Amino acid sequence: MTVSHTAAPSADRLAPWAFAAFVEANTHDTSYRPPVVDGPVGPTIVRNGRELVNFASISFLDLERHIPVRRHFAEGALAHGLSTSGSRMTQGICRPHQVLEETLARHTGKEQAITFATGLLANIGFVHAMSSSAHFDAGIEVRNHDTVFVVDRDMHWSIWKGLEGLAYGRSVHAFRHNDVSDLARVLNRVTARKTVVIAESIYSADGTMGPIVEILDLCDRHGAISMIDDANGFMVYGPDHRPYAREAAAIRERADFVMVSLSKAVGLEGGAIAGPSAAIDAFELLSGTSMFTAAIQPPTAYAATRTIDALARQPAIVDDYLAHAARLRRQMHEAGTPTTPTESYMLSVPIGNDAAALQMREWFVEDGYLVPVFSYPAVARNQAVLRLFPHAGHTEEQMEGFLRTLLTYRRRLGV
């Protein structure tokens, strides 16, 4: 018996896609070929066998010092297994998902929540559900192709991906980043009965905080639905004694929908959309990213619930972290290295020249630091920034060493 094997596509057949030319032209290897990481990621990271002080970790609270997250994960795995083994629609949701969704609804101040395997899938699913037109049976249908989305132009890629295919200028409009007057201008032009305004609480690229109260005021004035992507703010902002308390309260009390990520303060994986019960129930079918893909692993959902509740019971975990990040910001300003003007824990350092910023990134690795760079196309050309996540586990020595190194590079490059 002869077994035939399908040959892999040849380089000649792939030539029209220009992948090889793209890779060859990219001189910054880490832009497209990620290094290999060994061991857990925390205040330091081991990449390709080298330990680096890590300013790239989006899981920044060093939770294992306070919460037995790995023990909770193991308990969840033993009790509920490692996989859902089927979609939500074919066999139901696991108990840990139900409990987590109830917990998320409570902490976001919304009626109900639905979880997704990632925050990206939550955002794409939200856009799809809000603009879907579907007919299942007599009376079981939605006709929402006439929805108009008005979004901050610096929204996360996942929102723009969800909007892909919708007509820009008709179904999609953008307003200048954090510019309430420009949002008002756009809303004055939009006459659609179904309008959805989407903004972020804390923007990933520059660490700026959105003017949420003013955005929600405009939504009320124009009868628009609001959706706030709170991926970077969930479980960090909220209590009155912390920065951004007014905006966090508005998200909880006034926003129609909120998206949350479990990969930031909660330190795990997954995302969710919380909002009115009827809409969230409909999202099971209409989002597409719920019924056609895997859910969060059960032990992750189990551990996430316990982590969220622990963060709420022990506010000092976040309070100490925010003071830690604010101290580094203050030290940077005192040293003449300004950051984006905001009270966010994300420290974005304007560099400008793309080539200089990418050179800095390589030098940092050589000197033992992992420092992310946002350059074109993540930001406008030659508007590059260093985007830092201080980690709760960073020592004073590590942060001072980073700052000395940064100042050396700025003098060397004249930026």
C-alpha positions in Angstrom: 0.0 0.0 0.0 1.4 3.4 -1.0 0.8 6.3 1.3 1.0 9.7 -0.4 2.0 12.8 1.4 1.0 16.3 0.3 4.1 18.4 -0.2 4.5 21.6 1.7 3.9 24.7 -0.5 7.1 25.6 -2.4 8.8 28.9 -2.1 7.8 29.6 -5.7 4.1 29.1 -5.0 4.3 31.4 -1.9 6.3 34.1 -3.7 3.2 36.3 -4.5 2.6 36.7 -0.8 6.1 38.2 -0.3 6.7 36.7 3.1 10.4 36.0 2.5 11.0 39.6 1.4 9.1 41.0 4.4 11.2 38.9 6.8 14.5 39.7 5.1 13.8 43.4 5.1 13.0 43.3 8.9 16.4 43.9 10.6 14.9 43.7 14.1 14.7 40.0 14.8 12.4 40.2 17.8 9.8 42.1 15.7 8.8 38.8 14.1 10.6 35.9 15.7 10.0 35.8 19.5 12.8 34.7 21.8 12.2 31.6 23.9 11.3 32.2 27.5 12.2 29.7 30.3 10.6 29.6 33.7 7.9 31.9 35.2 7.7 35.5 34.0 7.9 38.1 36.8 10.2 41.1 37.7 12.8 39.2 35.8 12.6 37.0 32.7 14.9 34.4 31.2 15.0 34.8 27.4 17.3 32.6 25.3 19.1 31.7 28.5 19.7 35.3 29.7 18.1 36.8 32.8 16.7 40.3 32.1 15.0 42.8 34.4 11.5 42.8 33.0 9.6 46.0 32.2 7.3 44.2 29.7 5.2 42.0 31.9 1.5 42.9 31.8 1.0 40.7 34.8 2.5 43.2 37.2 1.2 42.7 40.7 3.5 39.8 41.8 0.4 38.1 43.1 2.0 34.9 44.3 3.5 36.9 47.2 -0.1 37.6 48.5 -2.5 35.1 46.9 -1.9 31.3 46.3 -2.8 31.5 42.7 -1.0 28.4 41.6 -2.6 26.4 44.4 -6.1 27.7 43.3 -5.3 26.7 39.7 -4.3 23.2 40.8 -7.5 22.9 42.9 -9.6 24.0 39.9 -7.8 21.5 37.7 -8.4 18.6 40.1 -12.1 19.5 40.6 -13.1 20.5 37.0 -10.4 19.2 34.6 -8.2 21.1 32.2 -10.6 21.6 29.3 -14.2 22.5 28.7 -14.2 19.7 26.1 -16.9 21.4 24.1 -18.6 24.7 23.3 -20.9 26.7 25.6 -23.7 26.1 23.2 -23.3 22.3 22.7 -22.9 21.2 26.3 -23.1 24.2 28.6 -20.6 26.1 30.7 -18.5 24.8 33.5 -19.4 25.8 37.1 -16.2 27.9 37.4 -17.3 30.0 34.4 -20.7 30.7 35.9 -19.1 31.7 39.2 -16.5 33.9 37.5 -19.2 35.6 35.3 -21.3 36.4 38.4 -18.2 37.7 40.1 -17.3 39.9 37.1 -20.8 41.3 36.9 -20.7 42.2 40.6 -17.3 43.9 40.4 -18.2 45.8 37.2 -21.6 46.9 38.5 -23.4 45.3 35.5 -26.3 42.9 35.4 -24.5 40.0 33.7 -21.1 39.1 32.1 -19.9 36.6 29.5 -16.4 35.3 29.4 -14.1 34.7 26.4 -10.8 32.9 26.0 -9.0 36.3 25.5 -9.8 39.9 25.8 -9.2 40.2 22.0 -12.0 37.7 21.4 -14.2 39.7 23.8 -13.8 42.9 21.8 -14.2 41.3 18.4 -17.3 39.5 19.7 -18.8 42.6 21.1 -18.5 44.5 17.8 -19.8 41.5 15.8 -22.8 41.0 18.2 -23.7 44.7 18.1 -23.7 44.8 14.3 -25.1 41.3 13.5 -28.0 40.6 11.3 -29.2 37.0 11.7 -32.4 35.0 11.1 -32.8 31.7 13.0 -36.6 31.1 12.9 -39.9 32.9 12.8 -39.5 35.8 15.3 -35.9 34.8 16.2 -33.9 37.4 14.4 -31.9 40.6 14.7 -31.4 43.3 12.1 -28.4 45.4 13.4 -26.5 46.0 10.1 -27.4 49.7 10.5 -25.3 50.1 13.7 -22.8 53.0 13.6 -19.6 52.8 15.7 -17.8 55.9 16.9 -14.4 55.0 18.3 -11.3 56.7 19.7 -8.7 56.4 16.9 -6.2 54.9 19.3 -8.4 52.0 20.3 -6.8 48.6 20.6 -6.2 46.6 17.5 -8.9 44.1 18.5 -11.6 46.7 18.2 -10.4 47.8 14.8 -10.2 44.1 13.7 -13.8 43.7 14.8 -14.8 46.8 12.7 -12.9 45.5 9.6 -15.3 45.1 6.7 -17.7 47.8 8.0 -17.7 50.9 5.8 -15.5 53.7 7.2 -17.3 57.0 7.0 -20.7 55.3 7.1 -20.8 52.5 9.7 -17.5 53.5 11.4 -16.3 56.9 12.5 -13.2 57.8 14.5 -12.5 60.8 16.8 -9.1 62.2 17.8 -7.5 60.4 20.7 -9.1 61.5 24.0 -10.6 64.6 22.3 -14.1 65.1 23.7 -14.7 68.1 21.4 -13.9 66.0 18.4 -16.2 63.2 19.6 -19.0 65.8 20.0 -18.3 67.0 16.4 -18.7 63.4 15.1 -21.8 62.6 17.1 -23.4 65.8 15.9 -23.0 64.5 12.3 -24.2 60.9 13.0 -28.0 60.5 12.8 -28.2 56.7 13.2 -30.7 55.4 15.8 -28.2 52.7 16.8 -24.9 54.4 17.7 -22.2 52.8 19.8 -19.3 54.9 21.2 -16.2 52.9 22.2 -13.3 54.2 24.3 -10.6 52.8 26.6 -10.1 53.6 30.2 -6.2 53.3 30.0 -4.6 53.2 26.6 -1.9 50.6 26.1 0.4 52.6 23.8 0.8 55.8 25.8 -0.7 55.1 29.2 -3.1 58.0 28.9 -6.4 57.9 30.8 -9.6 58.4 28.9 -12.0 61.3 29.7 -14.7 58.8 30.6 -17.1 61.1 32.4 -17.2 63.6 29.5 -17.5 60.8 27.0 -20.5 59.3 28.9 -22.1 62.7 29.1 -22.0 63.0 25.3 -23.4 59.5 25.0 -26.3 60.5 27.2 -26.9 63.7 25.2 -26.9 61.9 21.9 -28.7 58.7 23.0 -25.6 56.5 22.1 -24.7 53.2 23.7 -21.3 53.3 25.5 -18.7 50.6 25.7 -15.5 51.1 27.7 -12.6 48.8 27.2 -11.3 48.6 30.8 -8.7 45.9 30.1 -5.9 48.0 31.8 -8.0 49.5 34.6 -10.0 46.5 35.9 -9.2 45.9 39.6 -6.6 48.7 39.6 -8.8 51.8 39.7 -12.0 52.3 41.6 -11.6 53.2 45.3 -11.9 56.9 46.1 -8.3 57.2 47.4 -6.8 56.0 44.1 -6.2 58.0 41.0 -8.9 58.0 38.3 -11.6 57.3 41.0 -14.2 59.6 39.3 -13.8 57.9 35.9 -13.8 54.4 37.4 -17.0 55.1 39.2 -18.6 56.4 36.0 -17.6 53.2 34.2 -19.2 51.1 36.9 -22.4 53.2 37.3 -23.0 54.7 33.8 -21.3 52.8 31.0 -23.7 50.4 29.2 -21.0 47.8 28.5 -17.5 47.2 29.9 -14.8 44.9 28.6 -12.3 43.5 31.2 -9.1 41.5 30.8 -7.9 38.9 33.2 -4.3 39.1 31.9 -3.4 42.4 33.6 -4.1 42.9 37.3 -5.6 39.4 37.7 -2.5 37.9 36.2 -4.2 35.1 34.3 -5.7 34.8 30.8 -9.1 35.6 29.4 -11.6 38.4 28.9 -15.2 39.3 29.4 -18.0 41.7 28.4 -20.4 42.9 31.1 -23.6 44.7 30.5 -27.4 44.4 30.4 -28.7 40.8 30.8 -30.7 40.6 27.6 -27.7 41.7 25.5 -25.3 39.4 27.2 -27.6 36.4 26.7 -27.8 37.3 23.0 -24.0 37.6 22.8 -23.9 33.8 23.4 -25.1 33.4 19.8 -24.3 36.6 18.1 -20.7 37.3 19.2 -19.3 34.3 17.3 -16.2 34.3 19.4 -18.2 32.6 22.2 -19.9 29.7 20.4 -17.3 29.0 17.8 -14.1 28.7 19.9 -12.8 27.4 23.2 -13.6 29.1 26.5 -11.2 29.9 29.3 -9.8 26.8 30.9 -11.9 25.8 33.9 -8.9 26.0 36.4 -8.1 29.5 35.1 -11.7 30.6 35.7 -11.6 29.0 39.1 -8.4 30.8 40.1 -9.5 34.1 38.5 -12.6 34.3 40.8 -10.5 33.8 43.9 -7.9 36.3 42.7 -10.5 39.0 42.0 -12.1 38.5 45.4 -8.7 38.6 47.1 -7.8 41.9 45.4 -11.1 43.4 46.6 -10.5 42.2 50.2 -6.8 43.3 50.3 -6.6 46.7 48.7 -3.1 47.2 50.0 -1.8 44.9 47.2 -2.8 47.5 44.5 -2.2 50.5 46.7 1.4 49.5 47.3 1.9 48.8 43.6 0.5 52.2 42.5 2.8 53.9 45.0 5.7 51.8 43.6 5.0 52.9 40.0 4.4 56.5 41.0 7.8 56.6 42.8 9.6 55.5 39.5 7.6 58.1 37.6 8.7 60.8 40.0 12.3 59.7 39.9 12.2 59.8 36.1 10.8 63.3 36.1 13.4 64.5 38.6 16.1 63.0 36.4 14.8 65.0 33.4 13.2 62.1 31.6 9.5 63.0 31.2 6.8 60.5 30.7 3.3 60.8 29.2 1.5 63.2 31.5 -0.9 60.9 33.3 -1.2 59.2 36.7 -1.4 55.7 35.1 0.9 52.9 36.3 2.0 52.5 32.7 5.0 54.7 32.1 5.4 55.8 28.5 8.6 57.7 27.6 8.5 59.7 24.4 11.5 59.1 22.2 10.3 60.2 18.8 12.7 58.8 16.2 11.8 55.2 15.4 15.3 54.2 14.7 16.6 55.6 17.9 13.9 53.9 20.0 14.6 50.5 18.3 18.4 51.0 18.9 17.6 51.6 22.6 15.6 48.4 22.8 18.6 46.4 21.5 21.0 48.2 23.9 18.7 47.5 26.8 18.8 43.8 26.1 22.6 43.9 25.9 22.7 45.6 29.3 20.2 43.2 31.0 16.8 45.0 30.6 13.7 44.1 28.7 12.0 47.3 27.7 9.2 47.3 25.1 9.2 49.9 22.3 6.1 51.1 20.5 7.1 52.4 17.1 5.4 52.7 13.7 2.9 51.2 12.9 1.8 50.8 16.6 2.1 54.6 16.9 2.5 57.3 14.3 5.8 57.3 12.4 8.6 58.8 14.5 6.4 59.1 17.5 8.0 56.1 19.2 7.7 55.6 22.9 9.2 53.2 25.5 6.2 51.6 27.2 7.1 50.4 30.7 5.2 48.3 33.2 6.9 48.6 36.5 6.5 45.3 38.4 5.6 45.0 42.0 8.6 42.8 42.5 11.2 45.2 41.1 13.8 46.2 43.7 14.9 49.8 44.1 18.3 48.7 42.7 16.7 47.4 39.6 14.6 50.5 39.0 17.6 52.9 39.7 19.8 50.8 37.4 17.2 51.1 34.6 17.0 54.8 35.0 20.7 55.3 34.9 20.9 53.2 31.8 18.1 55.1 30.1 19.8 58.4 30.8 23.0 57.1 29.3 21.2 56.1 26.1 19.4 59.4 25.8 22.7 61.3 26.0 24.4 58.9 23.5 21.6 59.3 21.0 20.8 63.0 21.7 17.1 62.3 22.3 
